Structures are given as structure tokens and as C-alpha cells.
């Protein structure tokens, strides 16, 4: 399997001028832990994660190193720390030089990257533009979705079915920002969260209606009350 078979797409992104407060609100409202930062053409510039927003002067969580550490610290590191704690916009606080992959990056290579660099997700780019994101959860979904003794490399039919199921799910009008689809051996697996039971059921029925889908395994849960759905 490759990144294209498991990645979440499309991806929520922000531009460099979005405020830190807006980024924090997006992370909370969308139940995500990071968001790619792009330019006007969609080119990946960086990534803002929860970790980038932990040490903030305006939240009273700014790091105050001991005076003796200041004597041996690197001025460039000090400048980066200041940007993280005082920066007002995504472009100020984002992590630069982000590790990225392409759509044809093999799953084992992605797993190795996440483990080696101790990161939770990696953007997927095409010609520099963000087209998806692969998280640790996506890798676990691939593990669960792949039947024992099935081929590691998905068939062309499975890839075509995945796109068809995506389009069918979107055509219901349901809000699909939290939903991912995997297809293995003709079985469609729906993962994520829905805003209501009606939207969840509509997505399942739409997936079941796609020609060639043998079965639908729906693992879509409801968003907590107050997070985009009525209580």
C-alpha cells in the first residue's frame, strides 16, 4: 500500500497570515492536532501543531530557562523560542523544513519516518502542493482494514472504488471533513466522525450503493455534543 491508499484528503490548511488564536480554534473545532501552512498557490511552507502552541506568553505558559542556560544557549534557538511564544500568526510559530512524502510513498517507509523523527503525521505533496496527510491513525486503519493473507498492494479496482466511494459519500451533502475511506478487496471501510446519526447513515448507504463494493464496514462515530452537532 502507498500513501494515496490511506491518506486523509482533502486537507484543511491555513496561510501564514492566519492568527494563532484562529489556528488554535481550528485544531479544537476540527479535532486535529496539526494543520499545514501553505502559500497562495497551496505550496507547503510549514506545519503548526499543538506542540507549537504549548509555550505561549499570552497563556502564561512561556518557558523561562535558568539564567545559566542563557549563558550557553544558541541565539538562533532563543529567537525561535521567542517566535513560538510571542508570534501572532501561523507564519511566526510554524515548524519549517517539514518532512513530506508523495502519494506513491510506501506505507512501511511512512511508518519508519514517523518513528524515526518522532512525529505524528506527515503531509502528502504533489508538485509541492498539499494533497493529503497521513497520520499514525491512518496507518492503524490500514492495518485493521487489510484482511489476513490479502495482497499488500491494493488492486487498481480497489483504488478506483476508493475514489468512487469518496465521491458518493460527498454527494450526500454530509459534512465529511472528519471521514476517511479505505478499500481492500472490494470492502469499503469508513472511518471518522459524523455530525449526526442521519449524516452517518447517509454516508453508509451511499457507500453501499457504489457498484463493485462488496460490503461496507462503517466505523464512523458521532462528534461530541458541542463540537459541531446539537446536544
C-alpha positions, 0 to 999 in steps of 0.5 A, spaced: 500 500 500 502 507 498 500 513 501 494 515 496 491 508 499 490 511 506 491 518 506 486 523 509 484 528 503 482 533 502 486 537 507 484 543 511 490 548 511 491 555 513 496 561 510 501 564 514 497 570 515 492 566 519 492 568 527 494 563 532 488 564 536 484 562 529 489 556 528 488 554 535 480 554 534 481 550 528 485 544 531 479 544 537 473 545 532 476 540 527 479 535 532 486 535 529 492 536 532 496 539 526 494 543 520 499 545 514 501 552 512 501 553 505 502 559 500 497 562 495 498 557 490 497 551 496 505 550 496 507 547 503 511 552 507 510 549 514 506 545 519 503 548 526 501 543 531 499 543 538 506 542 540 507 549 537 502 552 541 504 549 548 509 555 550 505 561 549 506 568 553 499 570 552 497 563 556 502 564 561 505 558 559 512 561 556 518 557 558 523 561 562 530 557 562 535 558 568 539 564 567 545 559 566 542 556 560 542 563 557 549 563 558 550 557 553 544 557 549 544 558 541 541 565 539 538 562 533 534 557 538 532 563 543 529 567 537 525 561 535 523 560 542 521 567 542 517 566 535 513 560 538 511 564 544 510 571 542 508 570 534 501 572 532 500 568 526 501 561 523 507 564 519 511 566 526 510 559 530 510 554 524 515 548 524 519 549 517 523 544 513 517 539 514 518 532 512 513 530 506 512 524 502 508 523 495 502 519 494 506 513 491 510 513 498 510 506 501 506 505 507 512 501 511 517 507 509 511 512 512 511 508 518 519 508 519 519 516 518 514 517 523 518 513 528 524 515 526 523 523 527 518 522 532 512 525 529 505 524 528 503 525 521 506 527 515 503 531 509 502 528 502 505 533 496 504 533 489 508 538 485 509 541 492 502 542 493 498 539 499 494 533 497 493 529 503 496 527 510 497 521 513 497 520 520 499 514 525 491 513 525 491 512 518 496 507 518 492 503 524 486 503 519 490 500 514 492 495 518 485 493 521 482 494 514 487 489 510 484 482 511 489 476 513 493 473 507 490 479 502 495 482 497 499 488 500 498 492 494 491 494 493 488 492 486 487 498 481 479 496 482 480 497 489 483 504 488 478 506 483 472 504 488 476 508 493 475 514 489 468 512 487 466 511 494 469 518 496 465 521 491 458 518 493 459 519 500 460 527 498 454 527 494 450 526 500 451 533 502 454 530 509 459 534 512 465 529 511 471 533 513 472 528 519 471 521 514 476 517 511 475 511 506 479 505 505 478 499 500 481 492 500 478 487 496 472 490 494 470 492 502 469 499 503 471 501 510 469 508 513 472 511 518 471 518 522 466 522 525 459 524 523 455 530 525 449 526 526 446 519 526 442 521 519 449 524 516 452 517 518 447 513 515 447 517 509 454 516 508 453 508 509 448 507 504 451 511 499 457 507 500 453 501 499 450 503 493 457 504 489 457 498 484 463 493 485 463 494 493 462 488 496 460 490 503 461 496 507 464 496 514 462 503 517 466 505 523 464 512 523 462 515 530 458 521 532 462 528 534 461 530 541 455 534 543 458 541 542 463 540 537 459 541 531 452 537 532 446 539 537 446 536 544 
